[in-house]
Amino acid sequence: MEKSGGRTCGFPYCVHQEGSRITVENEYTRWVHDLDLGGELTGAAVRNGSGENLLLKPQKTSITVRDAGGYHVFASNLQPADRFRLENDGKISCLVFEGGLFDGEGNRLPDVTLCHMVEYHPWGYGVHRVRLELSRRITDVCQMQVGTLDVAGSMDMLMTRPAFANSRNYLLPNNLIDGGHELFHGRKYSDSPAYYSRFLPVSVLIYQQGVEGIEMALTDDLYRWDGVGTDIPGMQQSWVSYIPAMKGYEIRFAPLDCTMEGLYLEGSYDFGYRLTLPYVRKNITPVRPFVGRLLKQDGDFEHRWPSREELMQKKAEGFEFLGLHDEGDEGNGIFWRNTLFPPYPPEEMAKMRQCLADAGELGIKVAPYCSLKEFHPEAPDYQGNAESWARLPGPGDDIILNQCACGCYGGMMCLESPWFEKRRETIDRMLTALPFKGVYYDWCFGLECENRAHAPGRHWDNDKLLEFLEWTRKRVGEDGEVYLHMTAHPSLALENLATVVLTDERSESAVSPQMFTPHVSFMNLAPRMSCSLLTAKATPEMRKAMAMCALLNHAVIWNYAAADPAFYHQDWLDTVSRYTRHAAPGTGKCTASSPEVGCALYWNDEKVLVVLANFSSKSVTTEWRFSLPDRSGHGKITLQPLKITTVES
């Protein structure tokens, strides 16, 4: 059970010291620093995950120089810190460590000092600032690493977001998540390395599916990682690789990695990154089949706002939260333009107010769709501001206008600009004027930007996005919903702040339990939704099959109406909250002998729940089996067509 205020203000960290160990913890996560090891991070644990330390070695920052034909490494985690202080304003705990870089024999790299400051925020992350001061030029440098992590070999999935210069999505001007890389604990060659690039990614997320993980993301000032030791681009190194001797994965961020002669360091260097652990809930979050669309999509524009009777029917079907998403599909020019208020002509505003009043009286929450990055050209202040607020993927680029059937969703903006204040002001005005019970945010991921009106160099707006979401949690209040549209873009930092997450959008006709990305089953942070893009031609059987696939992945389908109102009221769903672990079909922990049958698994210390779904139009008899590190089981069962059946073991 969350403590009062947890939904609005997060869960502040407590700090205590025992000997050289400094522990920073709350009810969900625990971080440990060690003064004898330079104050570096030595522990990171997710209480409702495995509870074990995810770090196999102390974190480090290092500089490598040539020495007598070899390489001489000086690191931050080999000797005690010179000084330590703790600052706390009641909400954020700040740890400051000062020291130097040493080799394995205790020799200090002369004339170099290091200050490592960490601010622990109540939403699961620490913001790390590393400052290196050099009082003289250091020559013959070939590598600098900052914040290197060595994590447990139990991790089985890797998600990286490359720098825009290294993004495969070059036709779409966004640096998006580079798919999902499955890890095999060193049993396959693809683990060594699992990721390797001469450009630093802006974020790395490594995790064990359904259990826990850790995320490292660069702070918004990306330009501080560029031009270290050389002004030639692409002389960095990022890699994630399984290290057999360690039986874990090394995550390396090296702003300089180059064997060219003549490289040197001088002056000062400032680097920032964010480390996040997930706020995994103790028990599996009950599936919440209550999120649907408010506006009817039957082509009858005059009656698109549901009546009180229709809302009563949706309430009876179990819907408690509806999203108002209006992109102008009717083509008549009446739709909600981003940041424009009021969004509709007086007659439509009156219909909306009546609908919201009816929904409120029935106990149904309604949240409007709000793009965090799109600014509609017809909105006030667009002219005269859009150019300086715009997100530009490259120097000299023009504003990106996202087109749609109704004309334009809006121009892409960067939250590292006054657009941040403008968007916050417009959302606050909307929530003040209308009885909404939350928000539905789209474009919930940071984007790289080269607009020099925002920063002196390359940057992105991930930090500002998190700041925006923290403000939102306070603004919507204890009972408000924060629904994040994050299609295939997992982020521990962002999802710790969500009450509902939209993870996927699927329209495939070949419906199968493996049709979703790993982000759908992810881990137990917030209820998860997948948006159905099936057309009107899709049969009720196909819609039900897609809903069954989603349930096997511990998610539900977001649509105006369920294929079967009783589908999400099956008895077994009431028992799910007893379990602490979930494995989706793609993990292979539970399998069936028949290809028509999908299989998922729930378990805790006492019991296992096998979930079987028959996607055939006929009855099927199948053998099933599950395998976990501490137990296994098998059986045989006959399944009815297009039905989900469970077996508790």
C-alpha positions as CSV (number, residue, x, y, z in Angstrom):
1,M,0.0,0.0,0.0
2,E,1.4,3.4,-1.0
3,K,1.8,5.9,1.8
4,S,-0.3,9.0,1.7
5,G,1.3,11.5,-0.6
6,G,3.1,8.9,-2.6
7,R,0.9,9.4,-5.6
8,T,1.6,13.1,-5.6
9,C,5.1,13.7,-4.1
10,G,6.8,10.4,-4.5
11,F,8.7,8.5,-1.8
12,P,11.6,10.6,-0.3
13,Y,14.9,8.8,0.5
14,C,16.3,8.4,4.0
15,V,20.1,8.5,4.4
16,H,22.1,6.8,7.1
17,Q,25.8,6.0,7.6
18,E,27.4,2.9,9.1
19,G,31.2,3.0,9.0
20,S,32.2,3.9,5.5
21,R,28.9,2.8,4.0
22,I,26.2,5.4,3.2
23,T,22.8,3.9,2.5
24,V,20.1,5.9,0.7
25,E,16.7,4.0,0.7
26,N,13.0,4.2,0.6
27,E,10.2,1.6,0.6
28,Y,11.0,0.6,-3.0
29,T,14.7,1.0,-3.6
30,R,18.1,1.1,-1.9
31,W,21.4,2.7,-3.0
32,V,24.7,2.3,-1.2
33,H,27.9,4.4,-1.4
34,D,31.3,3.5,0.2
35,L,33.6,6.2,1.4
36,D,36.5,3.8,1.4
37,L,36.0,3.4,-2.4
38,G,36.0,7.0,-3.3
39,G,32.3,7.4,-2.3
40,E,31.4,5.5,-5.4
41,L,28.1,3.6,-5.8
42,T,28.6,0.0,-4.6
43,G,24.9,-1.1,-4.2
44,A,21.6,-0.8,-6.0
45,A,18.7,-3.0,-5.0
46,V,15.0,-3.2,-5.8
47,R,13.2,-4.3,-2.7
48,N,10.2,-6.0,-4.5
49,G,12.5,-7.3,-7.2
50,S,15.1,-9.9,-6.2
51,G,16.2,-7.6,-3.3
52,E,19.8,-8.4,-4.2
53,N,22.6,-6.0,-5.2
54,L,22.5,-5.4,-8.9
55,L,26.1,-4.1,-8.9
56,L,29.0,-6.5,-9.1
57,K,31.7,-3.9,-8.7
58,P,31.9,-0.3,-7.4
59,Q,31.0,2.3,-10.1
60,K,33.9,4.3,-11.4
61,T,35.2,7.2,-13.4
62,S,38.7,6.7,-14.9
63,I,41.4,8.2,-17.1
64,T,43.8,6.0,-19.0
65,V,47.2,7.3,-20.2
66,R,50.0,5.6,-22.1
67,D,53.0,4.6,-20.0
68,A,56.1,2.9,-21.2
69,G,54.4,1.2,-24.1
70,G,51.4,0.1,-22.0
71,Y,48.3,1.7,-20.6
72,H,48.1,3.1,-17.1
73,V,44.5,3.4,-15.6
74,F,43.6,5.8,-12.8
75,A,40.2,5.3,-11.3
76,S,37.9,6.9,-8.7
77,N,37.0,3.7,-6.8
78,L,40.5,2.5,-5.6
79,Q,41.1,4.8,-2.6
80,P,39.0,6.5,0.1
81,A,37.3,9.8,-0.6
82,D,39.1,12.9,0.7
83,R,35.9,14.6,1.9
84,F,32.2,13.9,2.2
85,R,29.1,16.1,3.0
86,L,25.4,15.5,3.1
87,E,22.8,18.1,2.2
88,N,19.0,17.6,2.6
89,D,16.2,20.0,2.0
90,G,13.5,17.6,3.2
91,K,12.7,16.3,-0.3
92,I,16.0,15.7,-2.1
93,S,19.1,14.2,-0.4
94,C,22.3,15.4,-1.9
95,L,25.6,13.5,-1.3
96,V,28.9,15.2,-2.3
97,F,32.2,13.2,-2.5
98,E,35.6,14.8,-3.2
99,G,38.7,12.9,-4.1
100,G,41.0,11.9,-6.9
101,L,42.0,9.1,-9.3
102,F,44.3,6.3,-8.3
103,D,46.0,3.3,-9.8
104,G,46.0,-0.2,-8.3
105,E,49.1,0.5,-6.3
106,G,47.6,3.6,-4.6
107,N,49.4,6.2,-6.8
108,R,47.4,9.3,-7.4
109,L,47.1,10.9,-10.9
110,P,48.8,14.2,-10.1
111,D,47.0,17.6,-10.4
112,V,43.5,16.0,-10.9
113,T,40.7,16.3,-8.5
114,L,37.2,14.8,-8.7
115,C,33.9,16.0,-7.2
116,H,31.0,13.6,-7.5
117,M,27.6,15.0,-6.4
118,V,24.4,12.8,-6.3
119,E,20.9,14.2,-5.8
120,Y,18.4,11.5,-4.9
121,H,14.8,12.4,-6.0
122,P,11.7,10.7,-4.5
123,W,10.7,9.1,-7.8
124,G,13.5,6.5,-7.8
125,Y,16.4,8.2,-9.4
126,G,19.7,9.9,-8.5
127,V,21.1,12.7,-10.7
128,H,24.9,12.3,-10.8
129,R,27.2,15.3,-11.5
130,V,30.9,14.5,-12.0
131,R,33.4,17.3,-12.2
132,L,37.1,16.7,-13.1
133,E,39.5,19.6,-12.4
134,L,42.9,19.5,-14.0
135,S,45.5,22.0,-12.8
136,R,47.8,21.1,-15.6
137,R,47.6,19.5,-19.0
138,I,47.6,15.6,-19.0
139,T,49.2,14.3,-22.1
140,D,49.2,10.9,-23.8
141,V,45.5,10.3,-22.9
142,C,43.7,7.5,-24.7
143,Q,40.5,7.0,-22.7
144,M,38.2,8.5,-20.2
145,Q,35.3,6.6,-18.7
146,V,32.5,8.2,-16.6
147,G,30.1,6.3,-14.4
148,T,31.0,2.8,-15.6
149,L,28.5,0.2,-14.2
150,D,29.0,-3.6,-13.8
151,V,25.6,-5.3,-13.3
152,A,24.3,-8.7,-12.5
153,G,24.3,-11.4,-15.1
154,S,20.6,-12.1,-14.4
155,M,19.6,-9.3,-16.7
156,D,18.0,-10.6,-19.9
157,M,17.0,-7.6,-21.9
158,L,18.8,-4.5,-23.2
159,M,17.2,-1.3,-24.5
160,T,19.4,1.5,-25.8
161,R,18.5,4.9,-27.2
162,P,21.3,5.9,-29.6
163,A,22.5,9.5,-30.2
164,F,20.7,11.0,-33.2
165,A,24.0,10.8,-35.1
166,N,24.0,7.0,-34.7
167,S,20.2,6.3,-34.9
168,R,19.0,3.8,-37.4
169,N,15.8,5.7,-37.7
170,Y,17.3,8.3,-40.0
171,L,14.1,8.7,-42.1
172,L,12.2,9.8,-38.9
173,P,14.0,12.7,-37.2
174,N,13.9,11.1,-33.7
175,N,16.5,9.2,-31.8
176,L,14.2,6.3,-30.8
177,I,14.8,3.1,-28.8
178,D,16.9,0.8,-30.9
179,G,14.6,-2.2,-30.5
180,G,15.1,-4.8,-27.8
181,H,18.2,-6.8,-27.5
182,E,17.7,-10.2,-25.8
183,L,20.6,-11.1,-23.4
184,F,21.6,-14.7,-22.6
185,H,23.8,-14.4,-19.5
186,G,26.9,-15.0,-21.6
187,R,25.6,-18.2,-23.2
188,K,25.5,-16.7,-26.7
189,Y,28.1,-14.8,-28.7
190,S,25.7,-11.9,-29.1
191,D,26.3,-10.9,-25.5
192,S,29.9,-9.9,-26.2
193,P,29.3,-7.1,-26.9
194,A,25.5,-6.7,-26.8
195,Y,25.9,-3.1,-27.8
196,Y,28.9,-1.3,-29.2
197,S,29.2,2.2,-30.8
198,R,31.7,5.0,-31.3
199,F,29.0,7.4,-30.3
200,L,27.5,7.5,-26.8
201,P,23.8,6.6,-26.5
202,V,21.6,9.0,-24.6
203,S,20.2,6.2,-22.4
204,V,20.7,2.5,-21.6
205,L,18.2,0.3,-19.8
206,I,19.2,-3.2,-18.8
207,Y,16.7,-5.4,-17.0
208,Q,15.4,-8.8,-16.1
209,Q,11.9,-9.2,-17.6
210,G,9.2,-9.0,-15.0
211,V,11.6,-8.5,-12.1
212,E,13.9,-5.5,-12.0
213,G,16.5,-3.4,-13.8
214,I,18.5,-0.2,-13.8
215,E,18.6,2.7,-16.3
216,M,21.4,5.1,-17.0
217,A,20.5,8.3,-19.0
218,L,22.6,11.3,-19.8
219,T,21.4,14.6,-18.5
220,D,20.0,17.1,-20.9
221,D,23.4,18.9,-21.5
222,L,24.7,16.3,-24.0
223,Y,27.3,18.8,-25.4
224,R,29.3,18.4,-22.2
225,W,30.1,14.8,-23.3
226,D,31.3,15.9,-26.7
227,G,34.8,17.2,-27.7
228,V,36.7,15.5,-24.9
229,G,40.3,15.2,-25.9
230,T,39.5,15.7,-29.6
231,D,37.1,17.7,-31.7
232,I,36.8,14.8,-34.1
233,P,33.3,13.3,-33.8
234,G,32.9,9.6,-33.1
235,M,35.9,9.2,-30.9
236,Q,33.8,8.0,-28.0
237,Q,32.9,4.5,-26.9
238,S,29.8,3.0,-25.5
239,W,29.5,-0.7,-24.9
240,V,27.5,-3.2,-23.0
241,S,29.2,-6.6,-22.8
242,Y,29.1,-9.8,-20.8
243,I,32.3,-10.3,-18.9
244,P,32.8,-14.0,-18.1
245,A,35.2,-13.5,-15.2
246,M,32.7,-11.2,-13.6
247,K,29.6,-13.2,-14.6
248,G,27.8,-9.9,-15.4
249,Y,27.5,-7.0,-17.8
250,E,29.8,-4.0,-18.1
251,I,28.1,-0.8,-19.2
252,R,30.7,1.7,-20.3
253,F,30.2,5.4,-21.2
254,A,33.6,6.7,-22.5
255,P,33.5,10.3,-23.8
256,L,37.0,9.6,-25.1
257,D,38.3,6.3,-26.5
258,C,41.0,6.9,-29.1
259,T,44.6,5.6,-29.5
260,M,45.7,8.5,-31.7
261,E,48.8,10.1,-30.4
262,G,48.9,13.7,-29.2
263,L,45.6,13.7,-27.3
264,Y,45.4,15.5,-24.0
265,L,43.1,16.8,-21.3
266,E,43.2,20.2,-19.6
267,G,40.9,22.5,-17.7
268,S,37.7,21.2,-16.2
269,Y,35.1,18.7,-17.4
270,D,31.5,18.4,-16.2
271,F,29.4,15.3,-16.9
272,G,25.8,14.5,-15.8
273,Y,23.8,11.3,-15.8
274,R,20.8,9.9,-14.1
275,L,20.5,6.4,-12.6
276,T,17.0,5.0,-11.9
277,L,15.7,1.9,-10.2
278,P,12.1,0.8,-10.8
279,Y,9.3,1.2,-8.2
280,V,8.2,-2.4,-8.5
281,R,5.0,-3.1,-6.6
282,K,5.1,-5.9,-4.0
283,N,2.2,-7.8,-5.6
284,I,1.2,-7.9,-9.3
285,T,-0.8,-4.8,-10.1
286,P,-4.4,-6.0,-10.8
287,V,-5.3,-5.7,-14.4
288,R,-7.3,-2.5,-14.8
289,P,-9.7,-3.0,-17.8
290,F,-11.3,0.4,-17.3
291,V,-9.4,2.6,-19.7
292,G,-11.2,3.3,-22.9
293,R,-12.1,6.1,-25.3
294,L,-14.7,8.7,-24.4
295,L,-15.8,9.8,-27.9
296,K,-17.8,7.4,-29.9
297,Q,-16.3,6.5,-33.3
298,D,-19.3,5.3,-35.3
299,G,-19.3,8.2,-37.7
300,D,-22.2,10.0,-36.1
301,F,-20.5,13.3,-35.2
302,E,-23.7,14.9,-33.8
303,H,-23.9,12.2,-31.2
304,R,-20.2,11.4,-30.6
305,W,-20.4,12.5,-27.0
306,P,-21.9,9.6,-25.0
307,S,-25.2,10.2,-23.3
308,R,-25.7,9.6,-19.6
309,E,-27.3,6.3,-20.4
310,E,-24.4,5.2,-22.5
311,L,-21.9,6.2,-19.8
312,M,-24.0,4.2,-17.3
313,Q,-23.6,1.2,-19.6
314,K,-19.8,1.7,-19.8
315,K,-19.7,1.9,-16.0
316,A,-21.6,-1.4,-15.7
317,E,-19.0,-2.9,-18.1
318,G,-16.2,-1.9,-15.7
319,F,-14.9,1.2,-17.4
320,E,-13.8,3.8,-14.8
321,F,-11.4,5.9,-16.8
322,L,-12.0,7.3,-20.3
323,G,-9.5,9.2,-22.5
324,L,-10.7,12.1,-24.5
325,H,-8.6,11.8,-27.7
326,D,-9.9,13.9,-30.6
327,E,-7.7,14.1,-33.7
328,G,-10.3,15.4,-36.1
329,D,-11.0,12.1,-37.8
330,E,-14.4,13.4,-39.0
331,G,-12.6,15.9,-41.3
332,N,-15.0,18.8,-40.5
333,G,-12.3,20.9,-38.9
334,I,-13.6,20.5,-35.4
335,F,-11.0,18.9,-33.2
336,W,-8.8,19.6,-30.2
337,R,-5.7,21.5,-31.3
338,N,-2.8,21.2,-29.0
339,T,-2.5,24.1,-26.5
340,L,-5.7,25.8,-28.0
341,F,-8.3,26.7,-25.4
342,P,-11.2,26.5,-25.5
343,P,-10.8,23.7,-27.9
344,Y,-14.3,23.7,-29.5
345,P,-17.0,26.0,-30.7
346,P,-19.6,27.0,-28.0
347,E,-22.0,24.2,-29.0
348,E,-19.4,21.5,-28.7
349,M,-18.1,22.9,-25.5
350,A,-21.6,22.7,-24.0
351,K,-21.8,19.0,-25.1
352,M,-18.4,18.3,-23.5
353,R,-19.3,20.0,-20.2
354,Q,-22.5,18.0,-20.0
355,C,-20.7,14.7,-20.7
356,L,-18.0,15.5,-18.2
357,A,-20.6,16.3,-15.5
358,D,-22.4,13.0,-16.2
359,A,-19.2,11.0,-16.0
360,G,-18.2,12.7,-12.8
361,E,-21.6,11.9,-11.1
362,L,-21.2,8.2,-12.2
363,G,-17.6,8.0,-10.8
364,I,-16.0,7.8,-14.2
365,K,-12.7,9.7,-14.6
366,V,-12.0,11.5,-17.9
367,A,-8.6,12.6,-18.9
368,P,-7.8,14.7,-22.1
369,Y,-5.1,13.9,-24.6
370,C,-2.2,16.3,-24.4
371,S,0.9,16.2,-26.7
372,L,3.9,17.3,-24.7
373,K,5.9,18.2,-27.9
374,E,3.4,19.5,-30.5
375,F,2.3,23.2,-30.7
376,H,-0.5,23.8,-33.1
377,P,0.1,26.8,-35.5
378,E,-3.4,28.2,-34.8
379,A,-2.7,28.4,-31.0
380,P,-1.9,31.7,-29.4
381,D,1.8,32.6,-29.1
382,Y,2.8,30.1,-31.9
383,Q,3.7,33.0,-34.2
384,G,6.8,34.7,-32.9
385,N,7.8,31.9,-30.5
386,A,7.7,28.6,-32.4
387,E,11.0,29.1,-34.2
388,S,13.0,29.7,-31.0
389,W,11.1,27.0,-29.0
390,A,11.3,24.4,-31.8
391,R,13.1,21.1,-31.5
392,L,15.6,21.0,-34.3
393,P,17.3,17.6,-35.0
394,G,20.2,19.3,-36.7
395,P,21.8,22.8,-36.9
396,G,19.9,24.9,-39.4
397,D,16.9,22.6,-39.7
398,D,13.4,23.9,-40.0
399,I,10.5,23.3,-37.6
400,I,9.1,19.7,-37.9
401,L,5.4,19.9,-38.6
402,N,3.6,16.6,-37.9
403,Q,0.9,16.2,-40.6
404,C,-2.3,14.3,-40.2
405,A,-5.6,13.9,-42.1
406,C,-7.0,17.0,-40.4
407,G,-4.1,19.1,-41.5
408,C,-1.5,19.2,-38.7
409,Y,-1.0,17.9,-35.2
410,G,1.5,20.7,-34.6
411,G,5.1,21.8,-34.7
412,M,7.6,19.8,-32.6
413,M,8.9,21.8,-29.6
414,C,11.7,21.2,-27.1
415,L,11.0,21.2,-23.4
416,E,14.4,22.8,-22.8
417,S,12.9,26.1,-23.8
418,P,10.1,28.4,-22.7
419,W,7.8,25.9,-24.3
420,F,8.0,24.1,-21.0
421,E,6.3,27.0,-19.2
422,K,3.8,27.5,-22.0
423,R,2.7,23.8,-22.0
424,R,2.4,23.7,-18.2
425,E,0.4,26.9,-18.2
426,T,-2.1,25.6,-20.9
427,I,-2.5,22.3,-19.1
428,D,-3.1,24.0,-15.7
429,R,-5.7,26.3,-17.4
430,M,-7.5,23.3,-18.8
431,L,-7.5,21.4,-15.5
432,T,-8.8,24.5,-13.7
433,A,-11.6,25.2,-16.2
434,L,-12.9,21.7,-16.7
435,P,-13.5,18.7,-14.3
436,F,-10.9,16.4,-15.7
437,K,-9.5,13.8,-13.3
438,G,-6.0,13.4,-14.9
439,V,-4.2,13.8,-18.1
440,Y,-3.3,11.5,-21.1
441,Y,0.2,12.5,-22.3
442,D,1.7,11.7,-25.7
443,W,5.3,12.1,-26.9
444,C,6.6,10.8,-23.5
445,F,10.2,10.5,-24.3
446,G,13.2,12.9,-24.6
447,L,14.3,14.0,-28.0
448,E,17.7,15.3,-29.1
449,C,17.8,18.9,-30.2
450,E,20.3,21.3,-31.8
451,N,18.5,24.6,-31.4
452,R,21.1,27.0,-30.0
453,A,18.4,29.1,-28.5
454,H,18.1,26.5,-25.8
455,A,21.7,25.5,-25.1
456,P,25.2,26.1,-26.4
457,G,25.3,22.7,-28.1
458,R,23.7,19.3,-28.5
459,H,21.0,18.6,-25.9
460,W,17.8,16.7,-25.2
461,D,14.8,17.3,-23.0
462,N,14.6,14.2,-20.9
463,D,15.2,15.9,-17.6
464,K,12.6,18.6,-18.3
465,L,10.1,15.9,-19.3
466,L,10.6,14.3,-15.8
467,E,10.2,17.6,-14.2
468,F,7.0,18.1,-16.1
469,L,5.7,14.8,-15.0
470,E,6.6,15.5,-11.3
471,W,4.6,18.7,-11.6
472,T,1.7,16.8,-13.2
473,R,1.5,14.3,-10.4
474,K,1.1,17.1,-7.9
475,R,-1.3,19.0,-10.1
476,V,-3.8,16.2,-10.7
477,G,-3.9,15.3,-7.0
478,E,-4.1,12.1,-5.0
479,D,-6.9,10.6,-7.1
480,G,-5.8,11.9,-10.5
481,E,-4.5,9.7,-13.3
482,V,-1.3,10.2,-15.3
483,Y,-1.6,8.1,-18.4
484,L,1.6,8.0,-20.4
485,H,1.6,7.0,-24.1
486,M,5.0,5.4,-24.5
487,T,4.7,3.0,-27.4
488,A,7.8,0.8,-27.4
489,H,9.8,3.4,-25.4
490,P,10.3,1.9,-21.9
491,S,11.8,4.1,-19.2
492,L,12.1,3.4,-15.5
493,A,12.3,7.1,-14.6
494,L,9.1,8.0,-16.6
495,E,7.1,4.9,-15.7
496,N,7.7,5.3,-12.0
497,L,5.6,8.5,-12.4
498,A,2.8,6.9,-14.3
499,T,-0.5,5.5,-13.1
500,V,-1.2,3.8,-16.4
501,V,1.1,3.1,-19.4
502,L,0.2,2.7,-23.0
503,T,3.0,0.4,-24.3
504,D,2.1,-0.7,-27.8
505,E,-0.1,-0.1,-30.9
506,R,-1.0,-3.2,-32.9
507,S,-3.0,-3.9,-36.0
508,E,-1.6,-7.2,-37.2
509,S,-4.1,-9.7,-38.6
510,A,-1.8,-12.6,-37.5
511,V,-2.7,-12.3,-33.8
512,S,-0.4,-14.3,-31.6
513,P,0.8,-14.3,-28.0
514,Q,4.3,-13.1,-29.2
515,M,2.9,-10.1,-31.2
516,F,3.8,-7.5,-28.6
517,T,7.1,-5.9,-27.7
518,P,8.8,-6.8,-24.4
519,H,7.7,-3.4,-23.2
520,V,4.1,-4.7,-22.8
521,S,5.0,-7.2,-20.0
522,F,8.1,-5.2,-18.8
523,M,7.8,-5.3,-15.0
524,N,5.2,-4.6,-12.3
525,L,5.3,-0.7,-12.2
526,A,1.8,0.4,-13.4
527,P,-1.2,-1.1,-15.2
528,R,-0.4,-1.6,-18.9
529,M,-2.4,-1.0,-22.1
530,S,-2.0,-1.9,-25.7
531,C,-3.9,0.1,-28.3
532,S,-5.9,-1.9,-30.8
533,L,-5.6,-0.6,-34.4
534,L,-7.8,-3.3,-35.8
535,T,-10.1,-1.9,-38.5
536,A,-13.9,-2.1,-38.5
537,K,-13.6,-5.2,-40.7
538,A,-12.0,-7.2,-37.9
539,T,-14.3,-9.9,-36.6
540,P,-15.4,-10.2,-32.9
541,E,-13.3,-13.4,-32.7
542,M,-10.2,-11.5,-33.8
543,R,-10.8,-8.7,-31.3
544,K,-11.2,-11.2,-28.6
545,A,-8.1,-13.1,-29.6
546,M,-6.1,-9.8,-29.4
547,A,-7.5,-9.1,-25.9
548,M,-6.5,-12.7,-24.9
549,C,-2.9,-12.1,-26.2
550,A,-2.7,-8.9,-24.2
551,L,-3.9,-10.6,-21.0
552,L,-1.2,-13.3,-21.4
553,N,1.3,-10.3,-21.4
554,H,-0.4,-8.9,-18.3
555,A,-2.0,-6.0,-20.3
556,V,-5.4,-5.0,-21.6
557,I,-6.6,-3.6,-24.9
558,W,-7.5,0.1,-25.1
559,N,-10.6,0.7,-27.2
560,Y,-14.0,2.2,-27.0
561,A,-15.7,-1.1,-26.2
562,A,-14.6,-4.5,-25.2
563,A,-15.4,-7.3,-27.6
564,D,-17.2,-9.0,-24.7
565,P,-18.2,-6.9,-21.7
566,A,-17.7,-9.9,-19.4
567,F,-14.2,-10.7,-20.7
568,Y,-12.4,-8.6,-18.1
569,H,-14.6,-9.9,-15.3
570,Q,-13.3,-13.5,-15.2
571,D,-12.9,-14.9,-11.7
572,W,-9.2,-15.7,-12.1
573,L,-8.3,-12.0,-12.5
574,D,-9.5,-11.3,-9.0
575,T,-6.8,-13.7,-7.7
576,V,-3.9,-12.2,-9.7
577,S,-3.0,-9.7,-7.0
578,R,-1.8,-12.5,-4.7
579,Y,1.2,-13.0,-7.0
580,T,4.6,-11.2,-7.1
581,R,6.0,-12.4,-10.4
582,H,4.8,-12.6,-14.0
583,A,6.3,-14.2,-17.1
584,A,4.9,-13.4,-20.5
585,P,4.7,-16.0,-23.3
586,G,7.9,-14.8,-25.0
587,T,10.1,-15.6,-22.0
588,G,9.6,-19.4,-22.3
589,K,9.1,-20.0,-18.6
590,C,5.7,-21.7,-19.4
591,T,5.0,-23.6,-22.6
592,A,2.3,-25.7,-24.2
593,S,2.6,-28.6,-26.7
594,S,-0.1,-27.3,-29.0
595,P,0.7,-24.4,-31.3
596,E,-2.8,-23.0,-30.9
597,V,-2.2,-22.4,-27.2
598,G,-0.5,-19.5,-25.6
599,C,1.0,-19.7,-22.1
600,A,1.9,-17.3,-19.3
601,L,2.9,-17.7,-15.7
602,Y,2.3,-16.0,-12.3
603,W,4.0,-17.1,-9.1
604,N,5.0,-16.2,-5.6
605,D,6.8,-18.1,-2.8
606,E,3.9,-20.5,-2.3
607,K,2.0,-21.0,-5.5
608,V,2.2,-20.9,-9.3
609,L,-0.6,-19.9,-11.6
610,V,-0.4,-21.3,-15.2
611,V,-2.5,-19.2,-17.6
612,L,-3.5,-21.0,-20.9
613,A,-5.3,-19.4,-23.9
614,N,-6.8,-21.4,-26.7
615,F,-6.8,-19.4,-29.9
616,S,-8.4,-22.1,-32.0
617,S,-12.1,-22.2,-32.9
618,K,-12.1,-25.8,-31.6
619,S,-11.4,-27.5,-28.3
620,V,-7.8,-28.4,-27.9
621,T,-6.1,-30.9,-25.5
622,T,-2.6,-29.9,-24.7
623,E,0.3,-30.6,-22.4
624,W,1.8,-27.7,-20.4
625,R,4.9,-27.3,-18.4
626,F,6.7,-24.5,-16.5
627,S,10.2,-24.2,-15.3
628,L,11.5,-21.8,-12.6
629,P,14.9,-21.9,-10.8
630,D,13.4,-23.3,-7.7
631,R,10.5,-25.4,-9.0
632,S,8.9,-26.9,-12.1
633,G,5.6,-28.6,-13.1
634,H,3.6,-30.1,-15.9
635,G,0.1,-31.3,-16.7
636,K,-2.5,-32.0,-19.4
637,I,-5.7,-30.1,-20.0
638,T,-8.5,-29.7,-22.5
639,L,-9.3,-26.1,-23.4
640,Q,-12.5,-24.6,-24.8
641,P,-12.2,-22.5,-28.0
642,L,-11.2,-18.8,-27.6
643,K,-11.1,-19.2,-23.8
644,I,-8.6,-18.6,-21.1
645,T,-8.2,-21.3,-18.4
646,T,-5.9,-21.2,-15.4
647,V,-4.3,-24.0,-13.4
648,E,-3.0,-23.3,-9.9
649,S,0.0,-25.4,-8.8
